[in-house]
Amino acid sequence: MRPERLTVRNFLGLKNVDIEFQSGITVVEGPNGAGKSSLFEAISFALFGNGIRYPNSYDYVNKNATDGTARLVFQFERGGKRYEIIREINALQRKHNAKLSEILENGKKAAIAAKPASVKQEVEKILGIEHRTFIRTVFLPQGEIDKLLTSPPSEITEIISDVFQSKETLEKLEKLLKEKMKKLENEISSLQALYAASWKYLEENDLEVLKSELKTVSEKKKELLKKREELQKEEEQLKRLLEKYRELVKKKERLKALSLRKNELQKEVVHEQKVKKAKELEPLFRELYLRQREFERLSQDLNSREERYKELEKKKEAISKEIPVHRERLSKLEEMAEKINEELDLLEKVLKASRPLLEQRIRLKENLIRLEEEIRRLVGEKEKRKKELFSIEKTENETKDELEKLLEELSVLKKDHMKWLAYQIASSLNEGDTCPVCGGVFHGKVEAVEFNVDELEKLDQKRSELENTLNVLKERKKSLSSLIEDLLMKTEEGKKNLKSIRNQIEKIEEELHRLGYSEDLEEKLDEKRKKLRKIEEERHSISQKITAADVQISQIENQLKEIKGEIEAKRETLKEQREEMDQLKRDFFDRLGEIGIGFEEFRILVKEEVKDAEKELGIVETEIRLLEGSLKELESENVRDVSEDYERVRNQLEALSQEISDLERKEGRLNHLIEETLRRERELKSLEKKLKELSDEYNNLDLLRKYLFDKSNFSRYFTGRVLEAVLKRTKAYLDILTNGRFDIDFDDEKGGFIIKDWGIERPARGLSGGERALISISLAMSLAEVASGRLDAFFIDEGFSSLDTENKEKIASVLKELERLNKVIVFITHDREFSEAFDRKLRIMGGVVVNE
């Protein structure tokens, strides 16, 4: 843990301190009671939530803190990560808040824990040590510098383990070992299964037997292949004969089909001649058909125009009846519009006269709402202050009761104090001396009196604090009472103004009523205007309808005249068309009689396509002649049906091929079995080797696990090796500092650290204060050097006061060598002579840093 920055407010003797730590040695100096030791207490409390002096967290709040709150902010680095801890202790409310965050590279903070207990737990995980180890290695408190030196062996072992042997690392290592061993177990089990399967396979498949069987199959296959070749030649000859026979049969069937088709084509040729004659009459028929369709269209057009003429006459009559009705409605609408305009004039005059009064009423109502809101706010504020006053009175009574009890205790203590003072004076007098108090002669012995002066001072200080608290509460109570009276006066004044505004609004509403104004006046005006607009719209619509009706009648009369002329022209055209159509009809039927077909037969023939059957007949006759010549040639060769012989040979070939295929599959299976057997033999040797390697690795890991995590073996071994390194450096320091007088060793059976004074063993607890300090500082410096990389900070509080000048100079010289470790090293001392040996000094007075 490398500290970076510490900010403290109202913690023990520190009022307001902000310190940034640097690598190397920093000496914190100042007079007694300046707050130097509070600096280290603040670091301990920030990290673990408890300090050295008091078991109660709230006792660490500075007694002069007005808000009763102490605040600590501590930033440090560990394992390449930066962290920040914030703690606030409120002694009045008995609250302790804590928060631990990681400071990210972008400066943002990621929360890790937000409760005192969880913050402590996470800090112990991050640092890898507990508070007990912290105050024996990293931080040596005032008066406890020799704690490690005088600790029992078991405690020393635990401290060394905490510092050098990360529990988290060991847990991870043990987990990895177990995972690796589990993986090896699975792998060994899998390989054993493969080994068993391969061994079983080799027992079931003998290699020599398989090779002998393969040779037999190969020889039989060779014989069958030769026989198949002979059969294939015979099959080719039979196939050629069978193809010629099938050709002969096919040509005979084709000749028969062509003869039948020839007879059909001869009939089709006769029918096609009729179709051609019918198609010659098709243009005449089409012209007759088109003339008939045109006549029908003209007839329909004439009927349509006659119907249209009748419809227009009816429409003209209907429109002529609507016009008088529209004119009557238009007259009524004009009367209604005149009446509504008169009503509108009257309502607008009332609205105009009422407008100034309405505007005045709106302003008054706005003022009324604002005033009501202000009164509600004043009442709410008054109730809030009353509650606060009640709370203060309650606190004041509780404080008074506490003060009365305290005064009673003080009264008793002061009497005991007087007795103790008398005893102190009397114990310094001899028989016959003059008493400095009463002036009389002292006679006799005095009875011993015990008294705790610290308890009296503590109670007297608490009395002073309670009296100050009562004065503050009285001032606040007086201030709140004055504020409540002021709020009450403002509320009453607001209520009077509220009543005045309401009276003004009532007078305005009476005047509006007198003028004839009502709240729905503007709605009535809008309603009248809407009604007038509707009437105007209807008048305009009716006028347009009358105009449109006149225009329509004129248009209908023109249309009637035009349609009448068209009807007369159409009747004349129809008469001419009928005469021409009758002539065409006579000509068409005369032609049908000439070619000897009826009208229904004509309709069927004219739809048929001419396929040119005569041409197809010539082609068929030619093909028949060619087929007859080819058949004579084939019959001369005596071609016969050999299909039975061909099928017999094919069946023999299929059976032979199947037998060869079976032999090939068997041959392939035997080759595969031989290859697999050879592979299994090689695999068996490889599996034996691999199983041996894995078993050896598993046994080694199991041995390592038993040895590494057996506390009776590994921890003792590990602690012994670390202590050897630490003691070696400590001996070197002691040799320099004491000119070879002191030496140090560790022995479990003899109770821990053993000190040799010119070769004579002495227990650590039997040393003088100066001797213990000298050896403890040497031990602490050695521990810091050996733990370089794990302990990045080192703090000693007033550890040099018991040393003489010569030893202080030696210690200072040795301490300067620790700067090469790149650690943050801080010493607290009130000895100005000792602090002058170092360059970087930080002076604290009255709870603040006065020089840095």
Secondary structure, 3 states (H helix, E strand, C coil): CEEEEEEEEEECCEEEEEEECCCEEEEEECCCCCCHHHHHHHHHHHHHCCCCCCCCHHHHECCCCCCCEEEEEEEEEECCEEEEEEEEEECCCCEEEEEEEEECCCCCEEEEECCHHHHHHHHHHHHCCCHHHHCCCCEECCCCCCCCCCCCHHHHHHHHHHHHCCHHHHHHHHHHHHHHHHHHHHHHHHHHHHHHHHHHHHHHCCHHHHHHHHHHHHHHHHHHHHHHHHHHHHHHHHHHHHHHHHHHHHHHHHHHHHHHHHHHHHHHHHHHHHHHHHHHCHHHHHHHHHHHHHHHHHHHHHHHHHHHHHHHHHHHHHHHHHHHHHHHHHHHHHHHHHHHHHHHHHHHHHHHHHHHHHHHHHHHHHHHHHHHHHHHHHHHHHHHHHHHHHHHHHHHHHHHHHHHHHHHHHHHHHHHHHHHHHHHHHHCCCCCCECCCCCCECCCCCCCCCCCHHHHHHHHHHHHHHHHHHHHHHHHHHHHHHHHHHHHHHHHHHHHHHHHHHHHHHHHHHHHHHHCCCCCHHHHHHHHHHHHHHHHHHHHHHHHHHHHHHHHHHHHHHHHHHHHHHHHHHHHHHHHHHHHHHHHHHHHHHHHHHHCCCHHHHHHHCCCCCCCHHHHHHHHHHHHHHHHHHHHHHHHCCCCCCHHHHHHHHHHHHHHHHHHHHHHHHHHHHHHHHHHHHHHHHHHHHHHHHHHHHHHHHHHHHHHHHHHCCCCCHHHHHHHHHHHHHHHHHHHHHHHHCCCCEEEEEECCCCEEEEEECCEEEEHHHCCHHHHHHHHHHHHHHHHHHCCCCCCEEEEECCCCCCCHHHHHHHHHHHHHHHHHCCEEEEEECCHHHHCCCCCEEEEECCEEEEC
